[in-house]
Amino acid sequence: QRKTPLKPKPYYGYRLLTAAFVAQFVSIGIYSYVLGPFMEPMTTDLNWSRGDYTLSRTLGQLVMAIVGFIVGAKVDAIGARPIMALGTLILGAALFAHSLVESRFAWWFLNGVVLTCGCAMVGNLVVNVTLSKWFVLHRGKAIAIAAMGVSMGGIILTPLSTWLIDNLGWREAWVWLAALSTVVMIPVTLAMRRKPEDYGLRPDGLSEAEFLSNQGDKARLEEALAFTRGQAIRTLSFYALVIAFGFFSINIIVLLLHSVPFLTDEGFTRNEAALAIVIASIPAMLSKPFWGTLIDRMPVKPLAAISASLTGVALRLIILAVGSQSLFWTYAAFVVLGLGWGGMIPMQEVIWANFYGRTNLGAIRGAGLPFALTLSALAPWLVGRHFDLYGDYVAALTVVAVLNIVSGLLIYLIKPPSKNTAIA
């Protein structure tokens, strides 16, 4: 059923870009960027091991997979707004409850389950599927600009949470983060819309005549060749992408959680360690429009392979620099890491949309999450357990670096799917 048309100019999709930017700033910032600064004070105060603390993120990855499977199809059907409204309430309540944590079970439940549900309902999958429906010709640039919000989370929330913890205590810091997240997410939620066709619009702001010309060829072809979820999961390309991007994502999950304790263990101060995440986040943010522009103009798979491999090389450089106790070279390696991170989100989203179309993209992306996130779920916990057992991060982080390079090779080799070659 068509709804009352929105004002066609300026194109409403650009407002969604801003909303998606802020949503990812909050969701990924809270889910990943703030956990590193909280690790040392919480484990010390509550007498936990780092394995105890990081187990919440392993549980969170599994929960994220389940929620993503459900939410993905709902985004296609009802749009992002009702999903994000509920997610905002869950996220705010979970963050406030973090300030009351006393036991490991409460931490695992609140951070691993409840907070993860809230972040999943306001985060990447929901907003990027929405953007993929509103942009086709400029999809790479649009998703890249919105994904700058992820990096902004590292630039702002990592040092902010560190300052709050050091000056107010970790319990009070969670309360402030709860208030910030809720206030910011309310207008973002109200701005969301399902797809342009609901409002008499075409993707990329094209007029009807432009859409029916060669400018609309790609969008029309996507509609004609779009896969259903059932068709997608019967292709080998689906599982190859899941494995490749699962290995790719391990890097950021592990480093956002373990960078601060890794650096402080080697003699750097908490502020110097937190600054390393900021230093990685700045090139990650600034390089996203560059990656997005390249995606719209060049074949995306080789670019994604470069981005994934670069994160692995950068991680190995970080290990060497930290081992030499050089703050300058450590920060330089984090700059390289940020350049690799910059391509991660836009390339992943564009490849999925290019392979399977935008019509059922939410359902297809959601179907891939249980496999991809399960692959990466154990990584942060295993790295934490390795430290607990051996008192060292080097071997575990080296394995992560190798998996990043493997993911780059896999992405380069994956072929686009065909309905005629689906698995029987």
C-alpha positions in Angstrom: 0.0 0.0 0.0 1.5 3.3 -1.1 1.7 6.0 1.5 1.5 9.8 1.2 4.4 10.9 -1.0 7.4 12.6 0.7 8.7 15.8 -0.7 10.9 14.6 -3.6 13.6 17.3 -3.2 15.9 17.2 -1.4 15.9 13.4 -1.7 14.8 11.9 1.7 17.6 9.3 1.4 20.1 11.9 2.4 18.3 12.4 5.7 18.5 8.7 6.2 22.3 8.9 5.7 22.5 11.2 8.7 20.2 9.0 10.8 22.3 5.9 9.9 25.5 7.7 10.7 24.3 8.5 14.3 22.7 5.0 14.7 26.0 3.3 14.0 27.9 5.7 16.2 25.7 4.7 19.1 25.3 1.0 18.4 28.8 0.0 17.5 30.3 2.5 19.9 28.4 1.0 22.8 28.7 -2.6 21.6 32.4 -2.6 20.9 34.4 0.6 21.5 33.6 1.2 25.2 34.3 -2.3 26.4 38.1 -2.0 26.4 38.2 0.9 28.8 35.8 -0.9 31.2 37.8 -4.1 31.3 40.5 -3.3 33.7 38.5 -1.4 36.3 35.6 -3.9 36.3 37.8 -7.1 36.4 39.9 -5.6 39.2 36.9 -4.4 41.2 34.8 -7.5 40.8 37.8 -10.0 40.9 37.1 -11.5 37.4 39.5 -12.8 34.9 39.7 -11.3 31.4 38.2 -14.5 30.1 35.2 -14.0 32.4 34.8 -10.4 31.1 35.2 -11.2 27.4 32.8 -14.2 27.5 30.0 -11.6 27.3 31.2 -10.6 23.9 31.3 -14.3 22.7 27.8 -14.7 24.0 26.9 -11.4 22.4 28.0 -12.6 19.0 25.8 -15.6 19.2 22.8 -13.5 20.3 23.5 -11.0 17.6 23.3 -13.8 15.1 19.9 -14.9 16.4 18.4 -11.4 16.6 19.8 -10.6 13.1 18.1 -13.6 11.6 14.8 -12.4 13.0 15.2 -8.7 12.4 16.6 -9.0 8.9 13.3 -10.2 7.4 11.3 -7.7 9.6 13.3 -4.8 8.1 12.1 -5.9 4.6 8.5 -6.2 5.8 7.9 -3.3 8.2 10.9 -1.0 7.9 13.4 0.1 10.5 11.4 2.5 12.6 9.5 0.2 14.9 12.5 -2.1 15.3 14.7 0.7 16.3 12.2 2.2 18.7 12.1 -1.0 20.7 15.8 -1.4 20.4 16.4 2.1 21.8 14.4 1.2 24.9 16.2 -2.1 25.4 19.6 -0.5 24.9 19.0 2.4 27.4 17.6 0.1 30.1 20.5 -2.4 29.6 23.2 0.3 30.0 21.6 1.6 33.1 21.4 -1.9 34.6 25.2 -2.3 33.9 25.8 0.1 36.7 24.3 -2.4 39.2 26.3 -5.4 38.1 27.8 -7.5 40.9 28.0 -11.1 39.5 29.4 -12.7 36.4 26.0 -14.1 35.5 24.5 -10.6 35.6 27.3 -9.3 33.3 26.9 -12.1 30.8 23.1 -11.7 30.7 23.0 -7.9 30.6 26.0 -7.3 28.3 25.9 -10.5 26.3 22.1 -10.8 25.8 20.1 -7.7 26.6 22.5 -5.0 25.4 23.3 -7.0 22.3 19.6 -7.2 21.4 19.3 -3.5 21.7 22.4 -2.8 19.6 21.3 -5.3 17.0 18.0 -3.6 16.6 19.4 -0.1 16.1 22.7 -1.0 14.3 24.4 -2.0 11.1 22.0 -4.6 9.7 18.9 -2.4 10.1 20.3 0.8 8.8 22.5 -0.6 6.0 19.7 -2.7 4.6 17.5 0.4 4.6 20.2 2.4 2.8 20.7 -0.3 0.3 17.0 0.1 -0.6 17.2 3.9 -1.0 20.5 3.9 -2.9 21.7 1.8 -5.9 23.9 3.9 -8.2 25.6 5.5 -5.2 25.2 2.7 -2.7 28.9 2.4 -2.0 29.3 6.0 -1.2 26.1 6.2 0.8 26.9 3.2 3.0 30.5 4.4 3.4 29.4 7.9 4.6 26.9 6.4 7.1 29.6 4.0 8.3 31.7 6.9 9.3 29.5 6.9 12.4 31.2 3.6 13.4 34.6 5.2 13.4 33.2 8.3 15.2 32.3 6.0 18.0 36.0 5.2 18.5 37.0 8.8 18.2 34.5 10.0 20.8 33.2 7.2 22.9 36.5 5.4 23.7 38.2 8.5 25.3 34.8 9.7 26.7 34.2 6.4 28.5 37.8 6.3 29.7 37.4 9.8 31.2 34.1 9.0 32.8 35.5 5.8 34.4 38.7 7.5 35.7 36.8 10.5 37.1 33.4 9.2 38.1 33.9 5.4 38.5 32.8 2.6 36.2 29.3 2.4 37.6 28.5 6.0 37.1 30.0 5.9 33.6 27.4 3.3 32.5 24.6 5.6 33.7 25.9 8.5 31.6 26.2 6.2 28.6 22.6 5.1 29.1 21.3 8.6 29.1 23.4 9.7 26.1 22.3 6.7 24.0 18.6 7.1 24.7 18.5 10.9 24.0 20.5 10.6 20.8 18.5 7.6 19.4 15.0 9.0 19.7 15.2 11.5 16.8 17.2 9.0 14.7 14.4 6.4 15.1 11.7 8.9 14.1 13.6 9.7 10.9 13.7 6.1 9.5 11.6 5.0 6.5 11.3 1.5 4.8 12.0 2.1 1.1 11.5 4.9 -1.4 8.7 3.2 -3.4 6.5 3.4 -0.3 6.5 7.2 -0.7 6.3 7.5 -4.5 10.1 7.9 -4.9 12.8 6.0 -6.8 16.2 4.9 -5.5 18.9 7.6 -5.6 16.3 10.3 -6.0 15.8 9.6 -9.7 12.6 10.9 -11.4 10.3 8.4 -13.0 11.7 9.3 -16.4 15.3 8.9 -15.2 14.5 5.6 -13.5 13.1 4.3 -16.8 16.2 5.4 -18.7 19.6 3.9 -18.5 20.2 5.5 -15.1 17.7 3.1 -13.6 19.1 0.0 -15.4 21.0 -1.3 -12.3 18.0 -0.9 -10.0 15.6 -2.5 -12.4 18.1 -5.4 -13.0 18.4 -5.9 -9.2 14.7 -6.2 -8.9 14.4 -8.6 -11.8 17.3 -10.9 -10.6 16.7 -10.5 -6.8 17.1 -13.7 -4.8 14.7 -14.8 -2.1 16.3 -16.0 1.2 15.6 -19.6 0.3 17.3 -19.2 -3.1 20.3 -17.4 -1.6 21.1 -20.0 1.1 21.2 -22.7 -1.7 24.2 -21.0 -3.4 27.8 -21.7 -2.6 28.6 -18.0 -2.8 26.4 -17.4 0.2 28.5 -19.6 2.5 31.8 -18.4 1.0 30.8 -14.8 1.8 29.8 -15.8 5.3 33.2 -17.4 6.0 35.2 -14.6 4.4 33.5 -11.7 6.2 33.4 -13.7 9.4 37.2 -13.9 9.3 37.4 -10.2 8.3 35.3 -9.1 11.3 37.3 -10.9 13.9 40.0 -8.2 13.7 37.8 -5.3 14.8 36.0 -7.3 17.4 39.2 -8.5 19.1 41.1 -5.3 18.9 38.3 -3.0 20.1 38.1 -5.3 23.2 41.7 -6.1 23.8 43.8 -3.1 22.5 43.6 -1.1 25.7 44.6 -3.9 28.0 47.2 -5.2 25.5 48.9 -1.8 25.4 48.7 -1.1 29.2 50.2 -4.5 29.9 53.2 -3.5 27.8 53.7 -0.3 29.8 51.6 2.3 28.0 49.3 4.5 30.1 45.5 4.1 29.9 45.2 7.4 28.0 47.9 6.4 25.5 46.1 3.1 25.0 42.7 4.7 24.5 44.3 7.2 22.1 45.5 4.3 19.9 41.8 3.4 19.2 41.1 7.1 18.4 44.1 7.1 16.0 42.8 4.0 14.2 39.3 5.4 14.1 40.3 8.7 12.4 41.7 7.2 9.2 38.9 4.5 9.3 36.4 7.4 9.2 38.1 9.6 6.7 38.9 6.8 4.3 35.3 5.5 4.1 34.2 8.1 1.5 37.3 7.3 -0.5 36.5 3.5 -0.3 32.9 4.3 -1.2 33.8 6.3 -4.2 36.1 3.5 -5.5 33.3 0.9 -4.9 30.9 2.8 -7.1 33.5 3.1 -9.9 35.5 -0.1 -9.8 34.9 -3.9 -9.2 34.3 -4.2 -5.4 35.8 -7.7 -4.8 39.5 -6.7 -5.3 39.0 -3.7 -3.2 37.5 -5.7 -0.4 40.4 -8.2 -0.6 42.9 -5.4 -0.2 41.0 -3.9 2.8 40.8 -7.3 4.5 44.4 -8.2 3.9 45.5 -4.7 5.1 43.9 -5.2 8.5 46.0 -8.4 8.9 49.2 -6.8 7.9 48.5 -3.8 10.2 47.8 -6.1 13.2 51.1 -7.8 12.7 52.8 -4.4 12.6 51.0 -3.4 15.8 52.4 -6.5 17.6 55.9 -5.7 16.5 55.7 -2.0 17.4 54.2 -2.7 20.8 56.9 -5.3 21.4 59.6 -2.7 20.7 57.9 -0.3 23.2 57.7 2.4 20.5 54.7 4.6 21.0 55.3 6.4 17.6 55.4 3.2 15.6 52.5 1.7 17.5 50.4 4.7 16.6 51.6 4.5 13.0 50.5 0.8 12.8 47.1 1.8 14.2 46.8 4.3 11.3 47.4 1.5 8.8 44.8 -0.6 10.7 42.3 2.2 10.4 42.7 2.4 6.6 41.8 -1.3 6.4 38.9 -0.9 8.8 37.6 1.9 6.6 36.6 -0.5 3.8 35.1 -3.2 5.9 31.4 -2.2 6.3 30.7 -0.5 2.9 32.4 -3.3 1.0 30.5 -6.0 2.8 27.2 -4.4 2.4 27.7 -3.6 -1.3 28.9 -7.1 -2.1 25.8 -8.7 -0.5 23.5 -6.3 -2.3 25.3 -6.7 -5.7 25.2 -10.5 -5.3 21.6 -11.0 -4.2 19.7 -7.7 -4.9 17.9 -5.3 -2.6 14.4 -6.7 -2.5 15.0 -9.4 0.2 18.3 -8.1 1.3 17.4 -7.9 5.0 16.2 -11.5 5.1 19.3 -12.7 3.3 21.8 -10.7 5.4 20.0 -11.9 8.5 20.3 -15.5 7.3 24.0 -15.1 7.0 24.6 -13.7 10.5 24.2 -16.9 12.4 27.0 -18.4 10.4 29.3 -15.4 10.2 28.9 -14.4 13.9 29.4 -17.9 15.1 32.7 -18.0 13.3 33.8 -14.9 15.1 32.0 -15.5 18.4 34.8 -17.4 20.1 37.6 -15.1 19.0 37.5 -12.4 21.8 37.0 -15.0 24.5 39.8 -17.2 23.1 42.2 -14.3 23.0 41.2 -13.4 26.6 41.7 -17.1 27.7 45.0 -17.2 26.0 46.1 -14.2 28.0 44.8 -15.8 31.3 46.8 -19.0 30.6 50.0 -17.6 29.2 50.1 -13.9 30.2 50.7 -12.8 26.7 48.7 -11.6 23.6 51.2 -12.1 20.8 50.4 -15.6 19.6 46.6 -15.1 19.7 46.7 -11.8 17.9 49.0 -13.3 15.2 46.4 -15.9 14.5 43.8 -13.2 14.0 46.1 -11.4 11.6 46.6 -14.6 9.5 42.8 -15.1 9.4 42.4 -11.5 8.1 44.7 -12.2 5.2 42.9 -15.5 4.4 39.6 -13.6 4.3 41.1 -11.2 1.7 42.0 -14.2 -0.5 38.6 -15.8 -0.1 36.7 -12.5 -1.0 38.8 -12.1 -4.1 38.1 -15.7 -5.3 34.3 -15.8 -4.6 32.2 -15.8 -7.8 28.7 -14.1 -8.0 25.8 -16.5 -7.5 23.5 -17.8 -10.2 20.1 -19.2 -9.6 20.9 -21.9 -12.2 23.8 -23.2 -10.1 22.0 -23.3 -6.7 22.8 -26.3 -4.4 20.2 -29.0 -4.9 
